Amino acid sequence: MASLLEHPDSQEFFDHTYSLLMEEADRGCVLLGVSLLDEELNKMFKSFVPEKTSNKRLKEIFDGKSAFCVIP
């Protein structure tokens, strides 16, 4: 089984973000890293949402006001 880090998309992400993070001070590195991770996780979660999901429902799920939660 291939490692997640060996996936081409992952490698591209790490190559790009590593150079960005290395230009930052410690605090900036943490803030930028968390922001980039949040963005990637949002993309990943949204890729699992069914296409027929309404915009209202998407807003409820991804509003950012609480922990990620899907209410039936």
C-alpha positions in Angstrom: 0.0 0.0 0.0 1.4 3.4 -1.0 1.8 6.1 1.7 -0.4 9.1 1.6 2.8 11.2 1.4 3.7 9.4 -1.8 0.5 10.5 -3.6 1.2 13.0 -6.4 -1.3 15.5 -5.1 0.2 15.3 -1.6 3.7 15.7 -2.9 2.8 18.8 -4.9 1.1 20.3 -1.8 4.1 19.6 0.4 6.6 20.9 -2.1 4.6 24.2 -2.5 3.8 24.7 1.2 7.3 23.8 2.5 8.9 26.7 0.6 6.2 29.1 1.9 6.6 27.9 5.5 10.4 28.1 5.5 10.1 31.8 4.6 8.2 32.5 7.8 9.2 33.1 11.4 8.1 30.4 14.0 4.7 32.1 14.7 4.0 32.9 11.1 4.9 29.3 10.2 2.3 28.0 12.6 -0.4 30.4 11.5 0.2 29.8 7.8 0.4 26.1 8.3 -2.9 25.9 10.2 -4.6 28.1 7.6 -3.3 25.9 4.7 -4.3 22.7 6.5 -7.8 24.1 7.2 -8.2 25.0 3.5 -7.1 21.5 2.4 -9.4 19.8 4.9 -12.3 21.9 3.7 -11.6 20.8 0.1 -11.5 17.2 1.2 -14.7 17.3 3.2 -16.5 19.1 0.4 -15.5 16.4 -2.1 -17.5 13.9 0.0 -20.7 16.0 0.0 -23.3 14.7 -2.5 -23.7 17.0 -5.5 -27.5 17.4 -4.8 -26.8 19.1 -1.5 -28.4 22.6 -1.3 -26.4 25.7 -0.7 -28.2 26.3 2.5 -27.2 22.9 3.7 -23.6 23.4 2.7 -23.6 26.7 4.6 -24.9 24.9 7.7 -22.2 22.3 7.5 -19.3 24.6 6.6 -20.2 27.8 8.3 -17.1 27.7 10.5 -18.9 28.7 13.7 -18.5 25.3 15.4 -16.9 21.9 15.1 -17.6 20.2 11.8 -21.0 18.5 12.3 -23.6 17.0 10.0 -27.1 17.2 11.4 -29.5 14.8 9.6 
